[in-house]
Amino acid sequence: MPTAVDIFCGSGGVTQGLRSARWRVLAACDNDPVATATYRANHPRTKLVDGDIRLDDTIDRIASAVRGRAVDLLVICAPCQPFSSQNRHRGDDEREQLIVRALAVAERLKPAMVFFENVPGLATPTYASIVAQVRTKLDELGYVVSDPLLRDAADFGVPQRRRRCIMLAARTRDAVDTFVSLDMTMPRKTVFRAIADLERLESGQASAEDALHRARTHQSIAVERLRHIPADGGSRSSLPAHLELRCHVGKPRSFSDVYGRMAWQDVAPTLTTGCTDITRGRFAHPEQHRAITLREAARLQSFPNDYEFRGNDSDIARQIGNAVPPEMIKAFVPAFRAALKASQR
Ligand SMILES: C[S@@+](CC[C@H](N)C(=O)[O-])C[C@H]1O[C@@H](n2cnc3c(N)ncnc32)[C@H](O)[C@@H]1O
């Protein structure tokens, strides 16, 4: 069974994807106590190091957890916020360095391959120096590194538009080229396929069977607005003047997704940590007068129904919004395997 180590594991999206493709995740690390509680509940056989990657002690604990076993893949999904277009401290956020710091784990464990996933912002000129630092360090450690590659989770079986920057480092050029050239895309999965079977809920109602399928309680004015927004992809541009939000009057283009509905036959928009809040994006149900529930968000991120989340509702929305969709990682597995094989030739 191929082996992996998952750094910045969060609630475990990457680990879930690898495990569902029969990889063994030997160790994982994160410093968020709620996310690690979720991780532990779902992946009890992985040694979880709850520590700050900036500390030498954390690197030592990860190495002890691996116990000298060979690691095929080290996954580094560093926090995206520093590289996001929404970040007001762009280029001056100390979290930018976490991705470089995490390479200390590669230095210790000497994995066959290192995989990075982040937001497309990482591939922009603003962060060229961070990518250069990553490349230089990996080069010193004897790896060949791919260019940053832009991919969309929607092309890998995830019912969500989620553009990401990925990179692979491996011991040989042949292994990297094998990974880059393998077509791993699959047909798109729609919002309809992902959530249409779930119980109908009104604002404030909860499913008796599924603790994650509970609708937020919206104010009556919010429900009234949603009633005026056309089903299946409608947006706030359809609101009559008396229901327009005061902050939006005369600004049809700014925050145009706010109060928007998802479309049944499309993929969902990118889920964020505010994914169950209609004031933070196109997060209204395609036809019901409410925001999507945590269950619908988890499905749109491709988590299986039996995945257990810890924490309160906003903790769970944050974990779902921050996660790497498990099905995207699972879709990459054939390319990881092929690259691993190529690196051993
Ligand atoms: C993009 S999320 C990871 C998502 C996760 N890989 C998944 O598959 O669901 C980034 C994670 O980095 C963690 N993190 C941020 N700073 C950290 C640090 N200094 N040390 C360890 N983990 C950190 C956060 O708690 C968060 O869970």
The ligand as a Gaussian input file, in Angstrom:
#p B3LYP/6-31G(d) Opt

LIG

0 1
 C       -6.120000      24.820000       3.492000
 S       -6.294000      24.256000       5.128000
 C       -5.918000      22.557000       4.925000
 C       -6.979000      21.705000       4.353000
 C       -6.685000      20.247000       4.478000
 N       -5.422000      19.885000       3.872000
 C       -7.771000      19.351000       3.913000
 O       -7.471000      18.495000       3.111000
 O       -8.928000      19.473000       4.281000
 C       -4.827000      24.838000       5.936000
 C       -4.616000      24.305000       7.335000
 O       -3.366000      24.822000       7.825000
 C       -3.462000      24.852000       9.242000
 N       -2.383000      25.703000       9.773000
 C       -2.277000      27.049000       9.671000
 N       -1.147000      27.479000      10.266000
 C       -0.514000      26.373000      10.750000
 C        0.704000      26.175000      11.463000
 N        1.487000      27.202000      11.783000
 N        1.051000      24.920000      11.807000
 C        0.238000      23.862000      11.481000
 N       -0.922000      23.999000      10.804000
 C       -1.305000      25.237000      10.439000
 C       -4.865000      25.393000       9.478000
 O       -5.322000      25.066000      10.773000
 C       -5.666000      24.722000       8.360000
 O       -6.331000      23.572000       8.830000

